[in-house]
């Protein structure tokens, strides 16, 4: 059964907001870490998001895949760049990484890429 990746993205982001109501310091610290690490530096944000796509596929983290595919597209990554990043994960993670790449990751690109055209 195909997952609703847009709903997953919403669930993740709204979940962070809900958790912040009771654990604001922890959520703020996490968000500060993300903001610091994903800012342009020696690597640009797009490259960092592509790395994150690969790590998400390797770790089979569904919410990571959905979120970072969205953020990679937002940062200007192409379908081809995202898929190539996923194939690096497959080189390390084998069949399980391939399974997530040909389903959830591909579905995320299909759903979100029109948001950034």
N, C-alpha and C positions, 0 to 999 in steps of 0.2 A: 504494500500500500504506500503510495506516494505521500510524503510529509508536506505539510503546509509550511514552507520555509519562511514566508512572510510572518505567519503567526508565531513561529519559533523565534524570529528576530524580535518581535514585539514582546513575547513572553520574557525573553532574556533582559531586554532593556527596561521593561516595566518591573521586572523582578528586582533589578538593581535599585530602582527608585523606591520600591516598597521596603526592601531591606535597609535602605538608608534612613527610613523613618525611625528605626530602632537601633541601628548600628551605623550611624552616620560617620563616625570617625574612621571606622574600618573601610567603608565604601569609599569615602573621600581619599583615604590613603591608597586604595587600589586604583582609583581613577587618576590620582596624581602620578602613580607609577606608570600607568598607561600613557598619560599625556607626556611625561618625560621621555619614555622609551620610544614612543612612536613619532616624536618630533623629528624633523629633518636634522640630520647630522652628517657623519661620514657616509651614511646610507640615507636615501630619501624615504619618505613615508610609504610610498608605493612599494619599494623593495621590502621594507619591513612587513608590510601587510602580506606580500607574497610569501615571505618566510613563514608568517603566521598561518597562512592557508596550508602550507606543507606540513607544519607541525600539527595543526588540527587534524589533517587527514591521517598522518602517521599515528596520532594518539586516538583516533576515532572518537573525537569529541564533537558531537553533533552541533552543539550550540557554538563552539569555536569555529567550525567550518562555516556555518551560516553567517555568523557575525563578521568573520574576516574575509569571506568572499564579498560581502556587501561593502566592507571598508576598503578592500582592494579596488573594487570597481569605483568607489567614490574617490579614491586616490589616483584614478586614471589608468588602472591596469586593464588590459584587454582579456577577452575570453582565452586567447591563445596563451598569454602569460600565466593566467591562473591555472589553466590545465597543465602547462609545462611544470609549474611549481608542484602541482599535485603528483606529477609523474616522478619527481625527485623523491617525494614521500614514498611512492610505490617501490622505488629502488631499495629503500630501507625497510619498508613495512610489508612488502609483498601483497598477497591476496587480500587481506583485510583493508589495507589502504586503497587498493584498487576498487574494492567493493564500495567504499564510501565515495571515491572519486567519480565513479560512473553512475552513482545514484544521487545522493544528497548534494554533493559538490556541484555536479552538472545541473541539477534542478535549481540550485541557488543562483548560478550564473543565469540560467534561463529566466528566472523570475526577476532578478534585480538589474540585469544589464540595461534594460530599457529605462530605468530610473535615471540613468546617467548619460543618455544620448541626446 
